[in-house]
Amino acid sequence: MTEPQRPLPPHLHHPSVHGLSRITTSLFISNGTAANNRLLLTSNNITTVINASVEVVNTFFGNIQYVRVPVTDTPSARLFDFFDPIADHIHGVEMRHGCTLLHCVAGVSRSAALCLAYLMKYHGMSLQDAHAWTKSCRPIIRPNNGFWEQLIQYEFKLFSNNSVQMINSSMGMIPDVYEKEAFLMIESIPL
């Protein structure tokens, strides 16, 4: 793996699974509960909230723009169509010196997939590097396999090559970034 382009200065890199996880200087990921916490939003200067769910209802606070990505967290859900417009929107917020919070229900699958697409498009990161970086900032991310397949297609669209492939494992098809984890999980099962 190549050394990822770090979108966040090391002194600001503090992994979090509770509250907001800072991915770049202007992008955060969270769950739905944290996204409705006025103190968390204001203390992190959030100017745009992107809700990548059909389940979470946002509490609307003044001076914050809200965007909805109505997608379910199922492998058959079509998230690909949102990769470019949401990445462009996040970039636009950053150009206006604002901060974006991407959230879904748990801050694990949908919001993480949209974050990976943004990092590929606007930070020039490979999918593998974008995943490694985002996981270092929010260790619980785990896009579903359908989203992985769409991210792999998106990476090819952007760069004409792929850094991640879907592979067959004893657990079914998984992205190769989970190969070691799957092997260790199977090895730990008592016979």
C-alpha positions in Angstrom: 0.0 0.0 0.0 1.3 3.4 -0.8 1.4 6.1 1.9 -1.9 7.8 1.8 -2.1 11.5 1.2 -3.1 12.7 4.7 -6.1 15.0 4.4 -5.8 16.0 8.1 -2.8 17.3 9.9 -1.4 14.8 12.4 -2.1 17.0 15.4 -5.8 17.0 14.6 -6.0 13.2 14.1 -7.8 11.6 17.0 -9.9 8.5 16.2 -13.4 8.6 17.6 -16.4 6.3 17.5 -18.6 8.4 19.8 -19.7 11.8 18.7 -18.2 13.2 15.5 -15.1 11.6 13.8 -13.0 14.2 12.0 -11.9 12.9 8.6 -10.4 16.1 7.1 -10.2 19.6 8.4 -13.8 20.2 7.0 -15.4 16.7 7.0 -16.8 14.7 9.8 -18.7 11.4 10.1 -21.2 10.5 12.9 -24.2 8.5 13.7 -27.7 9.9 13.6 -27.9 10.7 17.3 -24.7 12.8 17.3 -26.0 14.6 14.1 -29.0 15.9 16.1 -26.8 17.2 18.9 -26.7 21.0 18.6 -23.7 21.4 20.9 -21.6 18.9 18.8 -22.6 20.7 15.6 -21.9 24.2 16.8 -18.6 23.3 18.6 -17.3 21.7 15.4 -18.5 24.6 13.2 -20.8 22.3 11.1 -22.5 24.3 8.3 -23.9 21.4 6.3 -25.4 18.1 7.5 -25.7 15.3 4.9 -28.1 12.6 6.1 -27.5 9.3 4.2 -30.4 7.4 5.6 -34.1 6.9 5.3 -34.5 6.2 9.0 -33.0 9.2 10.8 -35.1 12.4 11.1 -32.9 15.4 11.5 -33.6 18.2 14.0 -33.1 21.4 12.0 -30.9 24.0 13.6 -30.7 27.5 12.1 -27.7 28.4 9.9 -27.1 24.8 8.9 -27.9 23.5 5.5 -29.4 20.0 5.4 -29.1 17.5 2.5 -30.8 14.1 2.3 -29.5 11.0 0.6 -32.4 8.6 0.9 -30.7 5.3 0.6 -31.2 2.1 2.7 -28.2 0.2 4.1 -28.7 -2.9 1.8 -26.3 -4.4 -0.7 -28.8 -3.7 -3.5 -29.2 0.0 -2.7 -27.9 2.3 -5.4 -25.4 4.7 -3.7 -23.2 5.1 -6.8 -25.5 7.8 -8.2 -24.8 10.0 -5.2 -21.0 9.7 -5.2 -20.3 12.6 -7.5 -23.0 15.0 -6.4 -22.2 14.5 -2.7 -18.4 14.7 -3.2 -19.0 17.9 -5.2 -21.2 19.3 -2.4 -18.7 18.5 0.3 -16.0 20.1 -1.7 -18.2 23.2 -2.3 -18.8 23.6 1.4 -15.0 23.4 2.0 -14.4 26.0 -0.6 -16.8 28.3 1.2 -14.8 27.6 4.5 -17.6 25.5 6.0 -17.6 22.1 7.6 -19.7 19.1 6.6 -21.1 16.3 8.8 -21.9 13.1 6.9 -24.1 10.7 8.9 -26.3 7.7 8.6 -27.9 5.6 11.4 -24.6 4.3 12.9 -21.9 6.1 10.9 -20.6 2.8 9.7 -21.7 2.0 6.1 -23.6 4.6 4.0 -21.8 7.7 5.4 -18.4 5.9 5.3 -19.0 4.9 1.6 -19.8 8.5 0.7 -16.7 9.7 2.6 -14.5 7.2 0.7 -15.9 8.5 -2.7 -15.1 12.1 -1.6 -11.6 11.2 -0.6 -10.9 9.5 -3.9 -12.3 12.3 -6.0 -11.0 15.4 -4.1 -7.9 14.1 -2.3 -6.7 11.8 -5.1 -6.6 8.8 -2.8 -7.0 5.2 -4.0 -9.9 3.4 -2.5 -7.5 1.3 -0.4 -5.8 4.4 1.0 -9.1 6.2 1.5 -10.4 3.2 3.5 -7.3 3.0 5.6 -7.3 6.7 6.4 -11.0 6.8 7.2 -10.8 3.7 9.4 -7.9 5.3 11.3 -10.2 8.2 12.0 -13.4 6.2 12.7 -12.4 2.5 13.4 -16.0 1.2 13.2 -16.5 1.9 9.5 -17.6 -1.0 7.4 -19.5 -0.3 4.2 -21.7 -3.2 3.1 -20.6 -5.4 0.2 -22.9 -3.8 -2.3 -21.4 -0.4 -1.5 -17.9 -1.8 -1.8 -18.7 -3.1 -5.3 -20.0 0.4 -6.2 -16.9 2.1 -4.7 -14.7 -0.3 -6.8 -16.6 0.8 -9.9 -16.2 4.4 -8.9 -12.5 4.1 -8.3 -12.1 2.6 -11.8 -14.2 5.5 -13.2 -11.9 8.0 -11.6 -8.5 6.4 -12.0 -8.9 3.6 -14.6 -7.5 1.0 -12.1 -8.5 -0.6 -8.8 -6.7 -0.9 -5.5 -9.4 -3.1 -4.0 -11.1 -6.2 -5.4 -13.9 -8.4 -4.2 -12.6 -11.8 -3.3 -14.2 -15.1 -2.4 -13.7 -16.2 1.3 -15.3 -18.7 3.6 -17.7 -15.9 4.6 -18.7 -15.2 0.9 -17.5 -12.3 -1.3 -15.6 -9.6 0.7 -13.4 -6.7 -0.3 -9.7 -7.8 -0.1 -9.1 -5.2 2.6 -11.0 -7.5 5.0 -9.1 -10.7 4.0 -6.8 -10.8 7.0 -9.6 -9.9 9.4 -11.9 -12.7 7.9 -9.0 -15.2 8.2 -8.4 -14.3 11.9 -12.1 -14.5 12.6 -12.4 -18.0 11.1 -9.2 -19.1 12.8 -10.6 -18.1 16.2 -13.7 -20.2 15.9 -13.3 -23.4 18.0 -13.7 -26.7 16.2 
